[in-house]
Amino acid sequence: MNHTKIIFSFVLIFSVMLIPFLLLNASAEKVPDWIRNTALWYGEGKVSETEFLNAIKFLVENNVIILEREDIISVENLSALIIIPNGNVNLSNSAFYKPLNLEIASGTVVTWINEDSVEHTIQSQDESGNNNGLFHSSTLGTGETFEFTFEEMGVYNYYCSFHPWRVGLVTVK
């Protein structure tokens, strides 16, 4: 199953699960037109997943969708995925890590998967761009993965040691 199908399946399942919740806790009058349009355009493939998720984040932050924070944080075995997309090696390409800034809860296991046709590494660095030794993957060929569990809150910078212009962030809240 390719990445697009996985994302579509995730969004579809998430949307179906959210419908009863939204009917009880959201008022259509509170949803701004730009969010409705973003959802429509996402379904039509006209806007990115990031733009769509930012619209959902706006609804949560403004209490249009109310989530029980205790339920989210108490979930065990949290996991998240970062994709190294094909074309990531090219300096002029916009194929950055997906997502570029992953926001997670502490205790989450993050898995990087290399979907590029060339090898990459995942190397932690400090805010100044210096290696800090927190994590470093071996060379990842196409389809290979690297995992790291983020235990403490903070912002974690990383990059590919072969292609140092490719940087990303993991934000642990």
C-alpha positions, 0 to 999 in steps of 0.5 A: 500500500503506498503512502497516499493510500495509508494517509487517505485510510487514516483520514477516512477512519479518523473522520468516521470516528469523529462524526458522532463526536462532532455532532455532540460537541461542535456547532456548524456555526462555529466552524469558519468557512476557511476550515470548511473549504480546507477540508473540501479542498483536501478531499479534492487533493488541492491542499496538503495534509499539513494545511488540513491538519492545521485546520483541525488543530485550529478547531481544537485550540479554539474549543470548537472540537473538545478533546479529553486531554487525559484520554490522549495522554494516558494512551500507552504505546504511542507511535508516530511516523516520519517519511523521508520521501522520494527526491529528498536528496535533491537540494532544489526539491521540496521533498522535505521530511513529512511532517517537517515538524512532528508534534507528539506526546512524551513517550512516543516512539517515532519511526522514520521510514526511507521512501527515497531511492538513495540512502539517508541517516537520521542524526540528532543535533542541537539548535546550533546544528552541532551533533548532540549524540542523542540518536543516530541511525545507521544508513537507511536504504529504501524501505528501511526504518529507524525508531527512537522514543522521545521521553522528555518534553522539548524541541529535537532537531535532526538531519541527514548526515549525507544530505545536511540541508535536510533538517526536521523537528520533533516537538514533544509536548 
